[in-house]
Amino acid sequence: MKRRLIAIAAALLASAAAQAAPVPGTVDKLWRLDCGRFRVNQPNIFSDTQAYTGQTRDLVGSCYLIKDGDAYMLWDTGVPAAMLGAKPDPTQPIDGRLDRTIVDQLAQIGVKPEQIGLIGISHYHFDHTGQAADFPKAKLVIGAGDLKAARADRDGIGKPIAPWLADGAKVEAVEGDKDLFGDGSVVMVNFTGHTPGHHGLLVRLPKTGVVLLSGDVAHFHENLDGDGVPTFNTDRADSLASMDRFRKLGASLKAVSIIQHDPRDVAKLPAFPQGAE
């Protein structure tokens, strides 16, 4: 009887081990790229409660390169290359410019445009899709709600990603969370509200650990801490829920949480051409 109980216990333990969630994988490296900079002259566009009256802010546009073996992925593609060296215009609510293109930065670390096999887009705004067409061989992954909106407005918000709006294009509409590499190393995280299909990105690295990229769930720390909802967001309730999820997910995973437009957060990662491992 004792032997039989031991055998049963061993079998149960083996079954439990087999059913346990697999240990998530990691990717090799993550680089932060310069994808624009902005002088915000009217920051209340980021608060429908007018929380930033009389303030100005300097924000950045950041994109990210992920290396997994011989495969490369871009997360967001910044402002259009046409904004390279743009002159300041303080009359605009947001005054933006670009110092270096993504292609130029990739060349510095020996990566060619055709090596980019996957582009992940957090949302359809121009400062996140602007240079996507420089990588026409890549597959595009984007939130389903945003892809639908882009297809409905091909000459507007859809124009920067036009190569992926044609029939038969290499594009995937993402619903909810999406494990992109199948091992938990890179996951698109559902943060709707800013746009209908807005997502962030979770990246696991062997030394750094978890990095959680915000997309535009918030634009700067005070925006996130005060639940500031931009006037142009598509759903206020979803925006607040996504900010709450971003905070709690980052805390639970002890992640390096990056608000992609806040230079204080972007600086948590090594300056290009160095990368996080």
C-alpha positions in Angstrom: 0.0 0.0 0.0 2.8 2.4 0.9 4.6 1.8 -2.4 1.3 2.4 -4.2 0.7 5.7 -2.4 4.2 6.8 -3.2 3.7 5.9 -6.9 0.4 7.8 -7.0 2.0 10.9 -5.4 4.9 10.8 -7.9 2.4 10.5 -10.7 0.5 13.5 -9.4 3.7 15.6 -9.1 4.8 14.7 -12.6 1.3 15.7 -13.9 1.4 19.0 -12.1 4.9 19.7 -13.4 3.8 18.9 -17.0 0.8 21.3 -16.6 2.8 24.1 -15.0 3.2 27.3 -17.1 6.4 27.2 -19.1 9.2 29.6 -18.0 9.0 32.6 -20.4 11.8 33.0 -22.9 14.0 36.0 -23.4 15.3 37.9 -26.4 19.0 38.9 -26.9 18.9 42.6 -26.9 16.8 45.8 -26.9 17.9 49.1 -28.3 16.1 52.4 -27.9 16.1 54.6 -31.0 15.7 58.3 -31.4 12.4 58.8 -33.3 11.6 62.5 -32.8 11.5 65.2 -30.2 8.7 67.6 -29.3 8.1 70.9 -27.6 4.6 70.8 -26.1 3.4 74.4 -26.0 -0.2 73.5 -25.0 0.0 70.5 -22.7 -3.7 70.6 -21.8 -4.3 68.6 -24.9 -3.0 65.7 -22.7 -5.6 66.4 -20.0 -9.4 66.7 -20.5 -9.5 68.2 -16.9 -7.1 71.1 -17.9 -4.5 69.9 -15.4 -1.4 71.6 -17.1 -2.5 75.2 -17.7 0.4 77.5 -18.1 3.0 74.7 -18.5 5.2 73.6 -21.4 7.0 70.2 -21.8 9.8 68.7 -23.7 9.0 65.1 -24.8 10.7 62.6 -27.0 9.6 60.1 -29.6 11.2 56.7 -29.0 11.2 53.5 -31.0 12.8 50.2 -30.1 14.8 47.5 -31.9 14.6 43.9 -30.6 17.1 41.2 -31.6 16.2 37.5 -31.1 18.8 35.3 -32.7 19.1 36.4 -36.3 15.6 38.0 -36.2 14.9 41.7 -35.8 11.7 43.5 -34.8 10.9 47.2 -34.6 8.4 48.6 -32.1 7.0 51.8 -33.5 8.6 53.8 -36.3 8.5 57.4 -35.1 7.7 60.6 -36.9 8.1 60.9 -40.7 11.5 61.4 -42.2 10.1 64.5 -43.8 10.4 66.1 -40.3 14.2 65.7 -40.4 15.7 69.0 -39.3 12.3 70.8 -39.1 12.4 74.3 -37.8 10.8 75.2 -34.5 7.2 76.5 -34.7 6.0 77.8 -31.3 2.6 78.6 -32.6 1.7 74.9 -32.8 0.3 73.0 -29.8 3.1 70.4 -30.4 6.2 71.4 -32.2 8.1 68.3 -33.5 11.3 67.5 -35.4 13.5 64.6 -36.2 17.3 64.4 -35.8 18.1 61.0 -37.3 16.1 58.5 -39.3 15.7 54.9 -38.1 17.5 53.6 -41.2 20.5 55.8 -40.3 20.6 54.6 -36.8 20.3 50.9 -37.8 23.3 51.4 -40.2 25.4 52.4 -37.2 25.0 49.0 -35.7 25.2 47.1 -39.0 21.5 46.3 -39.4 20.0 46.7 -42.9 16.3 47.6 -43.5 15.6 44.2 -45.2 16.7 42.4 -42.0 13.7 43.8 -40.1 11.2 41.0 -40.3 8.5 42.3 -38.0 7.1 45.8 -37.1 4.9 46.2 -34.1 2.8 49.4 -34.0 1.4 50.6 -30.7 -1.2 52.7 -32.5 -2.0 54.6 -35.7 -0.8 58.2 -34.7 1.7 59.6 -37.2 4.5 59.9 -34.6 4.4 56.1 -34.2 4.0 55.0 -37.9 6.0 57.7 -39.7 8.9 55.6 -41.0 7.2 52.2 -41.3 7.3 52.3 -45.1 11.1 52.2 -45.0 10.8 48.5 -44.1 8.4 47.1 -46.8 9.6 43.5 -46.4 8.5 43.3 -42.8 5.3 41.9 -41.5 3.2 44.5 -39.6 1.3 43.7 -36.4 -1.2 46.3 -35.1 -4.3 46.4 -32.9 -7.4 45.3 -34.8 -9.3 48.5 -34.0 -6.5 50.6 -35.3 -6.1 48.5 -38.5 -9.8 48.9 -39.2 -9.6 52.7 -38.7 -6.5 52.9 -41.0 -8.3 51.0 -43.7 -11.3 53.4 -43.4 -9.0 56.4 -43.7 -6.3 55.3 -46.2 -5.4 58.9 -47.2 -5.2 60.1 -43.6 -4.1 57.9 -40.7 -3.6 54.9 -43.0 -1.2 56.6 -45.3 2.1 55.8 -43.4 1.2 52.1 -43.4 -0.2 52.0 -46.9 1.9 49.0 -48.0 0.1 46.8 -45.4 -3.5 47.9 -46.3 -3.6 46.2 -49.6 -5.2 42.8 -50.1 -2.8 40.0 -49.3 -0.4 42.2 -47.4 1.7 40.8 -44.6 -0.3 42.3 -41.7 -1.9 40.8 -38.6 -4.7 42.5 -36.6 -4.2 41.9 -32.9 -7.1 41.4 -30.5 -6.3 41.5 -26.8 -2.8 40.4 -25.7 -0.6 38.7 -28.3 2.5 36.6 -27.6 4.5 37.5 -30.7 7.3 34.9 -30.5 5.3 32.1 -28.9 7.5 31.9 -25.8 6.4 34.9 -23.7 9.6 36.9 -24.6 7.7 39.6 -26.5 4.0 40.2 -25.9 1.8 43.0 -27.2 -0.3 44.1 -24.2 -3.8 45.4 -24.7 -4.1 49.0 -23.6 -7.1 50.3 -25.5 -8.5 53.8 -25.0 -5.9 56.1 -26.5 -7.0 54.6 -29.9 -9.4 51.7 -30.5 -6.6 49.1 -30.9 -3.8 50.7 -28.8 -1.2 48.3 -27.4 2.0 48.4 -25.3 4.8 45.9 -25.5 6.4 43.6 -22.9 10.0 42.4 -23.6 11.9 39.9 -21.5 15.7 40.3 -21.4 18.2 37.9 -19.8 20.0 40.5 -17.6 17.6 43.5 -17.5 14.5 41.4 -16.9 11.1 42.7 -18.0 10.8 45.9 -19.9 7.3 47.3 -20.3 6.8 49.8 -23.1 3.8 52.1 -22.8 2.9 53.1 -26.4 0.9 56.2 -25.5 -1.0 54.8 -22.5 0.4 58.1 -21.0 2.7 60.7 -22.3 4.7 61.7 -19.2 4.8 60.7 -15.5 2.5 63.4 -14.2 0.0 62.4 -16.9 0.1 58.8 -15.7 0.2 59.6 -12.0 -2.8 62.0 -12.2 -4.9 59.8 -14.6 -4.7 62.5 -17.2 -6.7 61.6 -20.3 -5.8 63.4 -23.5 -8.6 65.3 -25.2 -8.2 63.3 -28.4 -8.4 59.8 -26.8 -11.1 57.6 -28.2 -12.5 56.2 -25.0 -12.1 57.8 -21.5 -13.0 54.7 -19.4 -10.8 52.4 -21.4 -7.9 54.9 -21.1 -8.2 55.0 -17.3 -8.4 51.2 -17.2 -5.3 50.9 -19.3 -3.3 53.3 -17.2 -4.3 51.3 -14.1 -3.2 48.0 -15.9 0.1 49.5 -17.0 0.9 50.6 -13.4 -0.1 47.3 -11.8 1.4 45.1 -14.5 4.7 46.9 -14.2 4.7 46.6 -10.4 3.7 42.9 -10.4 6.5 42.0 -12.9 9.0 44.3 -11.3 9.4 45.7 -14.8 11.5 48.6 -16.1 8.4 50.6 -17.1 9.0 53.0 -20.0 6.6 55.9 -20.8 7.8 56.2 -24.4 7.4 60.0 -24.7 9.0 60.8 -21.3 12.7 61.4 -21.6 13.2 60.5 -17.9 11.9 57.1 -18.6 13.6 56.5 -21.9 16.9 57.3 -20.2 16.4 54.2 -18.0 17.7 52.2 -21.0 21.3 52.5 -22.3 21.9 55.3 -24.8 22.2 54.2 -28.4 24.2 52.5 -29.9 24.4 50.5 -26.6 21.5 48.2 -26.0 19.9 46.5 -23.0 20.6 42.8 -22.6 
